[in-house]
């Protein structure tokens, strides 16, 4: 028998019925609670560009009716018989993934996000623009004391995506690091890297963000479309993190790296990246990409955020005004993440 404080036969959320359609209230039967599952009462949910992409079926894998939402903060209201490490009433977060097999080599190494059967929160199932959400217990990551739950949701996708490369690639406090794109991901990357101790350069196509980028943690700000500015940065960076979703002069970007430097993608750029190997081999430069981090790296990130008082810059909308919130995101006006309040 699972532990319970509140059992609902149906979950209710906001669903798109067709590509690009406005979201409408929709209820569904979640089925029985799995033995290793946790059920969370949603309090807040961030809106990510991936939610927009799934609403519009940009990736060709959306099933309708579709409830988006994968930056969830809420409280545990039910636990399966074999759920571990959580208790009723505990506040947790759930991000892009909500489950993995727990027995493959990736899971056993702690790289659960690389599991061959990892379960995305909003691909093939309903997400967190709803009153309830379920996940495997390992993917419901406890929120530390001191982190405001109304602000924390975007950390579970945007935050984890830009934080995990710092761990995976051993970015050092003495490194000089560039961040390309000052948006939902990039603004958090600036804060993380500044607190990490790095000298941080922001690359942006909008130099009117210059003062804001410095406030967020950048030491320097460079126009990402200015070839002369990029040449002036030649061989100066140890690590360059691309959070933007735009095509740029990648040869020039690689040119900003020192020997053994790395150009790392977490943003989904639209086109293939044309790179000649002679731009990599002589100075042993690397290209790479990564998804969100593992549950363990998320927990590390949350402790880091609590210690350094790092939170996303968000704008709040009531869940009942979800279509207004999505329109705000589509307009490009979000600064820098939109969060839905499920109680309104």
N, C-alpha and C positions, 0 to 999 in steps of 0.2 A: 504494500500500500504506500503510495507516495505521500510525502508531507504536503500539507495544504493549508492555506489561509483563505483562499478564494478560488473557486472553480467556475469557469465559464464554459458553457457548451459551444459558444461561437465567439470568434474574435471579430471586431469591427474596425475597419480602417478606411483609408481614402485610396481608391483604385482608379487607374486609367482603364477604359474598356477597349481602346484602340490606340494605334500610334498617334502621339501628339494630342490626344484627347484630354479635356479637363478631367481632374480627379473627382470622383463621386463617392459617396459613402457606400461601403460594400461590406457584407458580413460573410464569414466562411467558417466551416467546421475544421478545427485544427487536428482532429483525431486524438487518439489517446496520447498521454504524455509518455515519452520514451524513458526507459530505465535510467539512462545517463543524461537526460535532458533537464534543463532548468527553464522555468517560465517566468518572464519578467513583465511587470506592469510598467508600461512605457510612461516616462515623465517628460523627456525631451528627446528630440531627434533632429540632427543636423540634415541639411540638404546639400548633396554633393553633385558635381557635374555628371557623375556616373548615374545618379538617379534620373537626371534629365535624359541622358543617352538611352537608358533603359525604357523610360516612358515613350520615347520617340522610336524605339527599336532600331537605333543606329547600328547596333552590333548583331542584329538578326537573331537574337535568342530570347526575346521577351515573350512570355506567355500571358495572355489577357484572360480575365481581368488581372491587373497587376498592381500590387501595393508596393511602392518604393520605400526607401528608408533603411540606411545601414550605418548610422552614427547615433546609436541609441544609448540613452542613459535611463535606468529605471531601477525598480526594487524587485528582489526575488520574492515571488508569491507562491511558487510550487517547485518542488524538487523531486526528481525521479529517485527510485530506490537506490540506484548506484551512483548518484551524483556526489561529488567529492568537493570538499574545501569551501563550500558556500553554506549560508544559513538564511532562513526566511527573514525578510525585512532588510537584507543587506543590499546596498546600492552597488550596481555593476554597470559595465558598458559592454556593448556588442558592436563590432565593426563590420568590415566587408565580408569576412568569413564567420560562419557560425558552427562549423564542425569539421572534423577530419578523422581519419580511420584510427589513429592512436596506436598503430602497430607497424606501419611501414618504416623503412630506414629514415626517411625525413622526419616523421613524427618522433621516432625514438632518439633522433639527434637533437630534438628541440626545434626543428625547422618545420613546424606544423603547417605553416602557410605554403610549403612546397609539396605537401602531400598530393599524390596523384588523384585522390578522390576527395580533395578538399571541397567543402560545401559553401558556396557563396550565399550570403544572406538574402539577396534579392534576385538570384538567377535560379529559376525553377521553383521558387517559393515566394511567399509574401513577406514583406519587410516591416519596418518599424513606424510607418505613418499609420499607426494603429494603436489600439489600447493595450495589446499584448504582443509579445514576441518570444519565441523559444529558440534555444541554442543548446549545443553540447556544453556541459558544465565547464570544460577547460577554456572555452571561448567567451565565457562571461567573466570579464576581468574586473575584480573589485576596484572601486574608486577610493583612493586614499582620503583620509580626513584632510580638510584644508583646500580641496579642489571644489570649486563651485559647480554643482551638477547642472546648473542652467547654462554653463559655458563649456562643459567638458566634452559634449558629444562629438564635435569634429576631431578631437584627439584620437578617436578610435579608428578613423580612416585617414584623414589628411595628416594628422599628427604622427601616427604610426608609420605612414608611408615615407615621411621625410626624416624621421628619427632613426629607423632601423639601419639605414646605410652608415650612420655614424658608428654603430656597433659592428656591422658586418665587414666594413672596410678599414676599421681601426683608424678613423680620423682622429688626429692628435690635437691637443690644445694649441700647439705651436704651428699648426697648418694654416695656410692661406686658402680660403674656400670661397668659391663663387656660387651664387644662387641665381638661376635664370627664371624669371617670372615672379612677380610679387602679387600673388593671388591667394586663394584658399590654402594651398600647400606652401607657397613661397614665404608668406608672412610668418608662418610657424617655423620654417627652416631658419629664417633670420634670427628669431628669438632663441632657438635651440643652439645654433652655432655660436652666437654671441656669448651665451651662458657657458658653452663648452670651452670657451677661451680662444676660439679661432679669430683671425682677422678676416672679416666677412665683406665681400663685394657683391652688391646687388646688380644684376643685369636686367634692365627693363626697357620695353619699347615706349614707355610713357615717363619721360623725365619729369613730368609734373608730380610723380610719386617720390621725387628725390628726398624731400624732407621727411616724408612719412616712412620711407625705407630706412632712413637713418634712425628715426625714432624706434622702429621695430628691431634694430640691431645691426644694420649695415654700417661699416666704416666708410665705404666708398660706393658710389652709384655710377654705373656705366650704361650708355645707350646700347642695347643689344643689336640694333640695326645700323650702327655707325661703324663702318669698316676701319676708319682711322682710330677710333677709340679702342676697338678690339686689337688692332696692331700694337697700340701703346701698352696693352696688357700682356704682350707676348711673354711666354715662359715665366709667368709670375704665380700661377696657382697650383696647388697640390691636388685639389679636388674641385670638380665643377658639377653641381647638382641641378639638373634641368627639371623644373616643375611646370614649365609652360607647355601649352598645347599648340604651338605655332612652329612653322618651318623657319629655320634660321640658317646662317652661313656656318655649317658645322665644321668646315675646314678651319675657319677663323677661330671658332670656339676651341677646337682641339689645340690650335696654336697658342692659346692662353695658358696651356698646361706646361709645367716643368717636366723634367725627366721622371718617369714612373707615375705621372699624373693620370687621373681617371676622369672621364666624362661619363656621368651616370644619369640615367633617365628614370624618372618616376612619373613624369607627365607623358600623356599620349600624344606625341606629335603626329600630324596627319599623314605625312609622306615618308617614304623610305629614306634612310640616311646615306647619302653618297659620301663614302670615305675611301681614300686611297691608302693602302697598307703602308706606303712610305711615310704617311703622316703619323703612323703608330710605331713601326718597328725600330727606327733609329734611336728613339729615346724611351722605348718600352712603355708607351702610353696604352691605355686600356679604354674600351667602351663597355658599358654594362647597363643593366636595368634591374629593377626589383619591384615586387608588390608590397602590400602592407607587411608588417612584421609579425612575428609569432606572438602567442599570448604572453610568453615570458618577456619578450622585448617590449610589449605594450605595458606590462606592469612596471618595468624599469623606466620607461618613458614617463608614466604617470607619477612615479616617485620623484623623478627629475623635475617635472613640472611643478609638483607641490613644493619642492625644496627651493626652486628659483622663481616661484610665482609666475609661471608662464601659462597663459591661457589664450585661446583663440580670440580674435576680435570678431564679435558676432553681432548680428541684428536679429531680433526676436519677432516672430509672427505667431499668432494663435494657430493651433492645428486646424481649426475651423476655417481659417483663411489660407489654407495650403495653396490654392491656385494663385492667390495674390503673391505668395512667397515664391512660387516657381516662376511667375512672370517677372518678378524682381531679379531673380537669378538669370533668367534668359536675357534680360536687358543689359546685363553686364554691370549693374549698379551695386551688386553686393560687396560690402566691405567688412570682413572678407569671407564670412561664412554666415549662412542663414540657419537659424535654429527654430524649430517648431516647439511650442509649449502645448503638450497634450491635454493640459487641464482647461484649456480655453477654446 
